[in-house]
Amino acid sequence: MKKGLFIIVNCLLSIALFAQEFTDNGKNNLQSLCPTESCVYITFTSTIYFPFEEDKEWEIRNMEVATKNTGHFLATGDLYIHGIDTAAVISIDLVFISDDDQEIYRHSIPAFEFYNEPAAAEPIVVSGQMDKGLAVAISYVDIDITSSKRLPYYEISSDCYHACKEHKLKEAMKAFKKAK
């Protein structure tokens, strides 16, 4: 009886750890900042997994990008590092693509450290500016993952956690809204 109960408990625990449900910030954080006449708003329809969905080390949900006709852009998503007490050092490029599938601008994000609480994805924020002429030609955005390394959270030097990341998102949204 004890052996059977032990097996059942271990199976349930394994399923719970595999599922790793967590909360995120949701979609449409930038849509209200991006009126159609002066801005291109792009939202990703699926989750970004690294390296693959089956053996994911991290994932980004709710990725969205707003690009003003003036060239200012803001990108955000909810990043979640899988694994207990695990952090990651990640470097990505935002690749802006035209209607004819040509890369028109690439914004490189140097390596950044990221750690999240076990039950919550936390926001990443990327902002920048491109040439005004390029901004009006954007049709969609892709992400190019240039590097990724997982490590224990205590090996990173970043001390920006959930409240800090939420504050950075709000400040970036304010700055984007004010940008001419």
Secondary structure as GFF3:
##gff-version 3
##sequence-region A 1 180
A	DSSP	alpha_helix	2	19	.	.	.	ID=ss1
A	DSSP	three_ten_helix	31	33	.	.	.	ID=ss2
A	DSSP	beta_strand	39	43	.	.	.	ID=ss3
A	DSSP	beta_strand	48	50	.	.	.	ID=ss4
A	DSSP	beta_strand	58	68	.	.	.	ID=ss5
A	DSSP	beta_strand	72	81	.	.	.	ID=ss6
A	DSSP	beta_strand	86	98	.	.	.	ID=ss7
A	DSSP	beta_strand	103	114	.	.	.	ID=ss8
A	DSSP	beta_strand	122	129	.	.	.	ID=ss9
A	DSSP	alpha_helix	132	135	.	.	.	ID=ss10
A	DSSP	beta_strand	138	152	.	.	.	ID=ss11
A	DSSP	three_ten_helix	153	155	.	.	.	ID=ss12
A	DSSP	alpha_helix	162	178	.	.	.	ID=ss13
###
